[in-house]
């Protein structure tokens, strides 16, 4: 096996490279340069040079060649523009899920095929997830052993042919164990803190990125129950359903209930947690199942965001018929989801990722018909 290892300069990818090298694999490391240095230089420090320095150090330590792949233009086109358009439409996007599907395990696979003539059989990364072979040649994506660090949420929109080429060397380890291995092996990044936030922003605040690309526009804060204007805001795109902080009104706490992208209204309420408001039903579309078909059981678990929290849920898939732009009848599937408990932040555009225990089944995107708040 000849393995392409994605390195970021962090401890997770560094330990992944070290573990594979110790097993005797033929490795070549790649650093994907996607930082938006020109766009965001004035907003703060883009740390890609420091990251690359640490990546170079660990590759030198283990005698692994390193290639820097400049993907800024491609990343902008495939991930950032989609993120900006989603924000403008009032949705809550997840750029990291797009990055994995379109860039890290999409464009990078194409790059390997074109520049290295398919000589790499697998691609390894420092994700906390596990790949398990099925008897029919397909694979399953399982949660990482460290359920707090588990990153299957961010991998949920990959295709089966992408998963089959992936290796996650630290998926069976806890973060504590990874740090211990890094210490024992004197990995250069052993004491580097974990990266936070969205992959293309680094230390830059997402709100600043949104302000730069979408701007500000004064709109009304509307109390949901009365319909009365109770204040103003600088743009609905700065708010997420369920948000409590940053509303700037006294007499709360206030919560964001919904947004209207046409009127630029943000609807807020002090009664967000009223027991009559169930907030436990939503619709998912654009479904992606690793097995190629919908789950064979209704009782599943679901995540609406990265983290340890899963909800028990009932999932039912429904077929609907629509007309396409040419007037032809097409059949599409969507999923109706009912949570066994409430969630405060079910928002259009979010990814809902489904599980059967440790087995990550795939994902769908929450639509505008998302919340049953009666």
Kinemage of the C-alpha trace (Angstrom):
@kinemage 1
@onewidth
@group {chain A} dominant
@subgroup {mainchain}
@vectorlist {calphas} color= white
{ca unk a 1} P 0.000 0.000 0.000
{ca unk a 2} L 1.183 3.485 -0.892
{ca unk a 3} L -0.626 5.994 1.298
{ca unk a 4} L -1.121 9.740 0.851
{ca unk a 5} L -1.240 11.311 4.307
{ca unk a 6} L -3.004 14.633 4.794
{ca unk a 7} L -1.076 16.677 7.353
{ca unk a 8} L -2.239 19.918 8.917
{ca unk a 9} L 0.538 20.643 11.387
{ca unk a 10} L -1.657 19.563 14.297
{ca unk a 11} L -1.061 16.739 16.731
{ca unk a 12} L -3.753 14.441 15.285
{ca unk a 13} L -2.431 14.275 11.730
{ca unk a 14} L 1.160 14.198 13.001
{ca unk a 15} L 0.497 11.146 15.190
{ca unk a 16} L -1.403 9.517 12.312
{ca unk a 17} L 1.647 9.881 10.081
{ca unk a 18} L 3.964 8.531 12.786
{ca unk a 19} L 1.797 5.463 13.453
{ca unk a 20} L 1.595 4.571 9.758
{ca unk a 21} L 5.335 5.034 9.299
{ca unk a 22} L 6.060 2.745 12.237
{ca unk a 23} L 3.916 0.066 10.578
{ca unk a 24} L 6.165 0.230 7.531
{ca unk a 25} L 3.821 1.808 4.987
{ca unk a 26} L 5.134 3.752 2.004
{ca unk a 27} L 4.027 7.316 2.760
{ca unk a 28} L 3.897 10.667 1.042
{ca unk a 29} L 2.523 13.642 2.993
{ca unk a 30} L 0.407 16.421 1.525
{ca unk a 31} L -0.475 19.804 2.986
{ca unk a 32} L -3.565 21.364 1.406
{ca unk a 33} L -3.180 25.131 1.353
{ca unk a 34} L -6.694 26.517 1.580
{ca unk a 35} L -6.223 29.494 3.902
{ca unk a 36} L -7.787 32.618 2.445
{ca unk a 37} L -4.756 34.766 3.197
{ca unk a 38} L -5.430 37.500 0.647
{ca unk a 39} L -9.139 37.805 1.457
{ca unk a 40} L -8.786 37.807 5.207
{ca unk a 41} L -5.345 39.215 5.977
{ca unk a 42} L -6.778 42.442 7.335
{ca unk a 43} L -9.131 40.606 9.701
{ca unk a 44} L -6.454 38.780 11.635
{ca unk a 45} L -3.597 36.329 11.499
{ca unk a 46} L -3.884 33.416 9.070
{ca unk a 47} L -1.698 30.749 10.670
{ca unk a 48} L -1.042 28.551 7.639
{ca unk a 49} L 2.700 29.298 7.664
{ca unk a 50} L 3.001 28.099 11.264
{ca unk a 51} L 0.909 25.023 10.454
{ca unk a 52} L 3.087 24.192 7.489
{ca unk a 53} L 6.222 24.579 9.614
{ca unk a 54} L 4.972 21.915 12.041
{ca unk a 55} L 3.959 19.671 9.140
{ca unk a 56} L 7.476 19.999 7.700
{ca unk a 57} L 9.020 19.156 11.070
{ca unk a 58} L 7.138 15.892 11.550
{ca unk a 59} L 7.761 14.833 7.959
{ca unk a 60} L 11.485 15.489 8.391
{ca unk a 61} L 11.464 13.542 11.668
{ca unk a 62} L 10.111 10.439 9.899
{ca unk a 63} L 11.745 10.888 6.520
{ca unk a 64} L 8.454 11.343 4.675
{ca unk a 65} L 8.356 13.572 1.568
{ca unk a 66} L 5.929 16.497 1.772
{ca unk a 67} L 4.115 18.287 -1.034
{ca unk a 68} L 2.147 21.512 -0.604
{ca unk a 69} L -0.983 21.553 -2.767
{ca unk a 70} L -2.377 25.067 -3.449
{ca unk a 71} L -6.154 24.752 -3.410
{ca unk a 72} L -7.208 28.308 -2.552
{ca unk a 73} L -9.007 28.988 -5.829
{ca unk a 74} L -10.753 25.622 -5.904
{ca unk a 75} L -11.687 25.910 -2.254
{ca unk a 76} L -13.170 29.329 -2.782
{ca unk a 77} L -15.274 28.112 -5.696
{ca unk a 78} L -16.513 24.869 -4.154
{ca unk a 79} L -16.905 25.715 -0.473
{ca unk a 80} L -16.733 29.412 0.359
{ca unk a 81} L -19.128 30.675 -2.312
{ca unk a 82} L -21.674 28.014 -1.320
{ca unk a 83} L -21.309 29.062 2.320
{ca unk a 84} L -21.893 32.724 1.487
{ca unk a 85} L -24.962 31.968 -0.627
{ca unk a 86} L -26.435 29.801 2.141
{ca unk a 87} L -25.935 32.588 4.661
{ca unk a 88} L -27.633 35.107 2.351
{ca unk a 89} L -30.589 32.731 1.989
{ca unk a 90} L -31.016 32.519 5.766
{ca unk a 91} L -29.692 28.993 6.159
{ca unk a 92} L -27.105 27.681 8.612
{ca unk a 93} L -24.369 26.064 6.493
{ca unk a 94} L -21.527 23.780 7.567
{ca unk a 95} L -18.393 24.571 5.529
{ca unk a 96} L -16.402 21.758 7.153
{ca unk a 97} L -18.762 19.093 5.791
{ca unk a 98} L -18.467 20.657 2.334
{ca unk a 99} L -14.688 20.834 2.685
{ca unk a 100} L -14.379 17.107 3.374
{ca unk a 101} L -16.684 16.115 0.528
{ca unk a 102} L -15.529 18.555 -2.120
{ca unk a 103} L -11.883 19.286 -1.293
{ca unk a 104} L -10.053 16.964 1.113
{ca unk a 105} L -11.593 13.792 -0.258
{ca unk a 106} L -12.862 15.134 -3.561
{ca unk a 107} L -10.551 17.499 -5.427
{ca unk a 108} L -7.572 15.973 -3.643
{ca unk a 109} L -8.484 12.524 -4.975
{ca unk a 110} L -8.637 14.036 -8.477
{ca unk a 111} L -5.248 15.682 -7.905
{ca unk a 112} L -3.699 12.344 -6.903
{ca unk a 113} L -5.125 10.665 -9.997
{ca unk a 114} L -3.927 13.401 -12.359
{ca unk a 115} L -0.547 14.263 -10.829
{ca unk a 116} L 0.461 10.915 -9.362
{ca unk a 117} L -1.209 8.533 -11.817
{ca unk a 118} L -3.287 6.554 -9.292
{ca unk a 119} L -0.231 5.206 -7.465
{ca unk a 120} L -1.775 5.964 -4.056
{ca unk a 121} L -4.206 3.274 -2.946
{ca unk a 122} L -5.413 5.069 0.186
{ca unk a 123} L -5.581 8.488 1.830
{ca unk a 124} L -5.034 8.874 5.574
{ca unk a 125} L -6.013 11.752 7.842
{ca unk a 126} L -6.192 12.565 11.539
{ca unk a 127} L -9.970 12.321 11.886
{ca unk a 128} L -11.525 10.694 14.932
{ca unk a 129} L -13.549 8.086 13.060
{ca unk a 130} L -13.246 4.418 12.084
{ca unk a 131} L -13.612 2.528 8.804
{ca unk a 132} L -14.796 -1.095 8.940
{ca unk a 133} L -14.948 -3.460 5.981
{ca unk a 134} L -18.200 -5.198 5.066
{ca unk a 135} L -18.223 -8.682 3.550
{ca unk a 136} L -19.486 -7.333 0.208
{ca unk a 137} L -16.497 -5.011 -0.295
{ca unk a 138} L -18.236 -1.866 0.931
{ca unk a 139} L -17.296 -0.136 4.183
{ca unk a 140} L -19.009 1.288 7.227
{ca unk a 141} L -18.149 4.575 8.920
{ca unk a 142} L -18.105 4.144 12.702
{ca unk a 143} L -17.815 6.789 15.394
{ca unk a 144} L -14.398 7.353 16.885
{ca unk a 145} L -13.754 5.694 20.237
{ca unk a 146} L -13.457 9.162 21.781
{ca unk a 147} L -17.111 10.199 21.527
{ca unk a 148} L -16.357 13.790 22.515
{ca unk a 149} L -13.849 14.212 19.678
{ca unk a 150} L -15.757 11.983 17.211
{ca unk a 151} L -15.751 13.624 13.753
{ca unk a 152} L -18.157 11.416 11.822
{ca unk a 153} L -20.540 14.397 11.723
{ca unk a 154} L -18.104 16.160 9.384
{ca unk a 155} L -17.656 13.035 7.231
{ca unk a 156} L -21.365 12.288 6.832
{ca unk a 157} L -21.723 13.589 3.267
{ca unk a 158} L -18.963 11.502 1.726
{ca unk a 159} L -19.730 8.849 -0.872
{ca unk a 160} L -19.069 5.121 -0.489
{ca unk a 161} L -16.243 5.260 -3.064
{ca unk a 162} L -14.551 7.986 -1.002
{ca unk a 163} L -14.880 6.084 2.259
{ca unk a 164} L -13.354 2.953 0.739
{ca unk a 165} L -10.034 4.735 0.222
{ca unk a 166} L -9.763 6.318 3.661
{ca unk a 167} L -7.652 5.372 6.676
{ca unk a 168} L -8.082 6.986 10.097
{ca unk a 169} L -5.136 5.807 12.229
{ca unk a 170} L -6.264 7.482 15.469
{ca unk a 171} L -9.972 6.626 15.260
{ca unk a 172} L -9.576 3.860 17.835
{ca unk a 173} L -7.756 6.149 20.274
{ca unk a 174} L -8.818 8.752 22.819
{ca unk a 175} L -7.495 12.286 22.531
{ca unk a 176} L -5.626 11.702 25.769
{ca unk a 177} L -3.934 8.668 24.233
{ca unk a 178} L -3.016 10.625 21.098
{ca unk a 179} L -1.361 13.311 23.254
{ca unk a 180} L 0.501 10.601 25.183
{ca unk a 181} L 1.799 9.013 21.955
{ca unk a 182} L 2.871 12.442 20.711
{ca unk a 183} L 4.763 13.010 23.944
{ca unk a 184} L 6.422 9.590 23.860
{ca unk a 185} L 7.497 10.019 20.226
{ca unk a 186} L 8.576 13.669 20.689
{ca unk a 187} L 6.223 14.796 17.928
{ca unk a 188} L 6.901 18.519 17.219
{ca unk a 189} L 3.188 19.365 17.542
{ca unk a 190} L 2.774 17.492 20.834
{ca unk a 191} L 1.804 20.623 22.767
{ca unk a 192} L -0.072 22.498 20.043
{ca unk a 193} L -3.666 23.315 21.031
{ca unk a 194} L -6.521 21.856 19.024
{ca unk a 195} L -7.752 24.037 16.177
{ca unk a 196} L -11.101 25.653 16.770
{ca unk a 197} L -13.781 26.878 14.417
{ca unk a 198} L -14.152 26.600 10.689
{ca unk a 199} L -11.304 25.138 8.689
{ca unk a 200} L -10.733 28.010 6.278
{ca unk a 201} L -10.804 30.788 8.864
{ca unk a 202} L -8.251 29.729 11.429
{ca unk a 203} L -8.230 32.336 14.205
{ca unk a 204} L -10.663 34.626 12.401
{ca unk a 205} L -14.180 34.935 13.798
{ca unk a 206} L -16.944 33.632 11.572
{ca unk a 207} L -18.990 36.765 12.299
{ca unk a 208} L -16.203 38.945 10.878
{ca unk a 209} L -16.065 36.780 7.753
{ca unk a 210} L -19.838 37.126 7.303
{ca unk a 211} L -19.698 40.901 7.826
{ca unk a 212} L -16.994 41.242 5.180
{ca unk a 213} L -18.798 39.221 2.506
{ca unk a 214} L -22.475 39.902 3.258
{ca unk a 215} L -22.292 43.286 4.960
{ca unk a 216} L -24.755 44.814 7.386
{ca unk a 217} L -28.379 45.842 6.921
{ca unk a 218} L -30.570 47.169 9.711
{ca unk a 219} L -33.713 45.143 10.296
{ca unk a 220} L -36.387 44.656 12.931
{ca unk a 221} L -36.376 42.378 15.947
{ca unk a 222} L -39.946 41.098 16.236
{ca unk a 223} L -41.448 39.506 19.323
{ca unk a 224} L -42.945 36.302 17.980
{ca unk a 225} L -46.001 36.172 20.248
{ca unk a 226} L -47.164 39.790 19.792
{ca unk a 227} L -45.761 40.622 16.379
{ca unk a 228} L -44.436 43.891 17.823
{ca unk a 229} L -41.100 45.446 16.978
{ca unk a 230} L -38.912 45.371 20.108
{ca unk a 231} L -35.563 46.402 18.656
{ca unk a 232} L -33.271 46.367 15.639
{ca unk a 233} L -30.394 44.248 14.367
{ca unk a 234} L -27.689 44.538 11.703
{ca unk a 235} L -28.679 41.634 9.473
{ca unk a 236} L -30.589 38.362 9.892
{ca unk a 237} L -27.508 36.467 8.662
{ca unk a 238} L -25.750 37.107 11.978
{ca unk a 239} L -28.337 35.028 13.864
{ca unk a 240} L -29.035 31.337 14.289
{ca unk a 241} L -32.238 29.692 15.472
{ca unk a 242} L -31.952 29.004 19.206
{ca unk a 243} L -29.337 31.721 19.736
{ca unk a 244} L -29.476 33.503 23.094
{ca unk a 245} L -26.431 35.758 23.258
{ca unk a 246} L -25.842 38.819 21.106
{ca unk a 247} L -29.470 39.965 20.817
{ca unk a 248} L -28.818 43.039 22.925
{ca unk a 249} L -32.205 43.525 24.603
{ca unk a 250} L -32.996 43.819 28.287
{ca unk a 251} L -35.829 41.986 30.017
{ca unk a 252} L -34.814 38.589 28.659
{ca unk a 253} L -33.425 36.125 28.200
{ca unk a 254} L -34.448 36.392 24.555
{ca unk a 255} L -34.019 33.600 22.010
{ca unk a 256} L -34.031 33.635 18.210
{ca unk a 257} L -37.082 31.703 17.013
{ca unk a 258} L -36.874 32.166 13.249
{ca unk a 259} L -35.556 34.466 10.517
{ca unk a 260} L -37.180 35.934 7.407
{ca unk a 261} L -34.651 36.503 4.621
{ca unk a 262} L -37.119 38.509 2.523
{ca unk a 263} L -38.113 41.076 5.162
{ca unk a 264} L -34.844 40.920 7.143
{ca unk a 265} L -36.919 40.267 10.279
{ca unk a 266} L -35.529 38.273 13.178
{ca unk a 267} L -38.261 36.820 15.386
{ca unk a 268} L -37.396 36.452 19.052
{ca unk a 269} L -39.153 35.186 22.159
{ca unk a 270} L -38.785 35.020 25.923
{ca unk a 271} L -40.892 31.857 25.963
{ca unk a 272} L -38.625 29.710 23.797
{ca unk a 273} L -38.746 26.817 26.231
{ca unk a 274} L -42.506 26.849 26.748
{ca unk a 275} L -43.554 23.220 27.253
{ca unk a 276} L -46.199 23.650 24.541
{ca unk a 277} L -43.476 24.255 21.954
{ca unk a 278} L -42.228 20.810 21.126
{ca unk a 279} L -39.410 21.673 18.670
{ca unk a 280} L -38.907 18.012 17.980
{ca unk a 281} L -39.897 17.507 14.345
{ca unk a 282} L -38.180 18.450 11.113
{ca unk a 283} L -37.744 17.466 7.475
{ca unk a 284} L -34.474 16.457 5.816
{ca unk a 285} L -33.806 16.447 2.087
{ca unk a 286} L -30.766 15.897 -0.193
{ca unk a 287} L -30.242 12.565 1.553
{ca unk a 288} L -26.905 10.775 1.486
{ca unk a 289} L -26.750 7.160 2.700
{ca unk a 290} L -23.418 5.321 2.730
{ca unk a 291} L -25.147 2.019 1.956
{ca unk a 292} L -26.886 3.498 -1.096
{ca unk a 293} L -30.344 2.973 0.374
{ca unk a 294} L -32.460 4.326 3.206
{ca unk a 295} L -32.190 2.764 6.687
{ca unk a 296} L -34.072 -0.471 7.194
{ca unk a 297} L -35.246 0.572 10.658
{ca unk a 298} L -37.090 3.621 11.951
{ca unk a 299} L -35.591 3.931 15.438
{ca unk a 300} L -32.243 5.709 14.999
{ca unk a 301} L -30.124 8.384 16.617
{ca unk a 302} L -29.377 11.780 15.101
{ca unk a 303} L -26.951 14.674 15.578
{ca unk a 304} L -27.749 18.213 14.440
{ca unk a 305} L -24.260 19.506 15.164
{ca unk a 306} L -20.769 18.275 15.935
{ca unk a 307} L -20.362 16.987 19.479
{ca unk a 308} L -21.201 14.091 21.726
{ca unk a 309} L -24.962 14.751 21.889
{ca unk a 310} L -27.205 12.364 19.972
{ca unk a 311} L -30.990 12.274 20.086
{ca unk a 312} L -33.080 9.145 19.887
{ca unk a 313} L -35.406 9.638 16.942
{ca unk a 314} L -37.925 8.029 14.621
{ca unk a 315} L -36.986 8.361 10.955
{ca unk a 316} L -39.451 7.778 8.124
{ca unk a 317} L -38.589 8.233 4.474
{ca unk a 318} L -41.247 9.532 2.118
{ca unk a 319} L -41.330 9.726 -1.680
{ca unk a 320} L -42.661 12.880 -3.302
{ca unk a 321} L -43.247 13.773 -6.928
{ca unk a 322} L -42.109 17.130 -8.314
{ca unk a 323} L -41.809 18.767 -11.696
{ca unk a 324} L -38.302 19.694 -12.790
{ca unk a 325} L -37.456 22.830 -14.798
{ca unk a 326} L -38.331 21.004 -18.024
{ca unk a 327} L -41.767 20.071 -16.712
{ca unk a 328} L -40.912 16.386 -16.284
{ca unk a 329} L -42.204 14.472 -13.289
{ca unk a 330} L -39.415 13.337 -10.984
{ca unk a 331} L -39.576 11.364 -7.773
{ca unk a 332} L -37.519 12.471 -4.797
{ca unk a 333} L -37.124 11.263 -1.238
{ca unk a 334} L -37.239 13.223 1.962
{ca unk a 335} L -37.081 12.171 5.570
{ca unk a 336} L -39.494 13.020 8.386
{ca unk a 337} L -37.711 13.061 11.730
{ca unk a 338} L -39.244 13.105 15.202
{ca unk a 339} L -36.933 13.530 18.176
{ca unk a 340} L -37.697 11.899 21.497
{ca unk a 341} L -36.799 15.201 23.208
{ca unk a 342} L -36.664 18.867 22.205
{ca unk a 343} L -33.708 20.648 20.624
{ca unk a 344} L -33.398 24.421 20.878
{ca unk a 345} L -31.562 24.991 17.596
{ca unk a 346} L -33.143 23.150 14.668
{ca unk a 347} L -32.259 25.449 11.765
{ca unk a 348} L -32.678 25.254 7.966
{ca unk a 349} L -29.422 24.386 6.224
{ca unk a 350} L -28.034 22.356 9.107
{ca unk a 351} L -26.979 18.780 8.471
{ca unk a 352} L -28.786 16.069 10.406
{ca unk a 353} L -26.498 13.045 10.692
{ca unk a 354} L -28.022 9.645 11.447
{ca unk a 355} L -26.622 6.752 13.443
{ca unk a 356} L -27.478 3.215 14.417
{ca unk a 357} L -25.373 2.980 17.549
{ca unk a 358} L -21.744 3.588 16.531
{ca unk a 359} L -22.581 3.124 12.854
{ca unk a 360} L -22.864 6.459 11.017
{ca unk a 361} L -25.444 5.884 8.278
{ca unk a 362} L -25.356 9.186 6.407
{ca unk a 363} L -27.041 12.569 6.490
{ca unk a 364} L -29.640 14.943 5.134
{ca unk a 365} L -30.073 18.716 5.106
{ca unk a 366} L -32.776 20.290 7.268
{ca unk a 367} L -35.183 22.305 5.107
{ca unk a 368} L -37.311 25.379 5.711
{ca unk a 369} L -40.231 23.220 6.830
{ca unk a 370} L -38.070 22.187 9.722
{ca unk a 371} L -39.598 22.930 13.084
{ca unk a 372} L -42.878 21.857 14.620
{ca unk a 373} L -43.226 24.522 17.304
{ca unk a 374} L -46.900 24.165 18.139
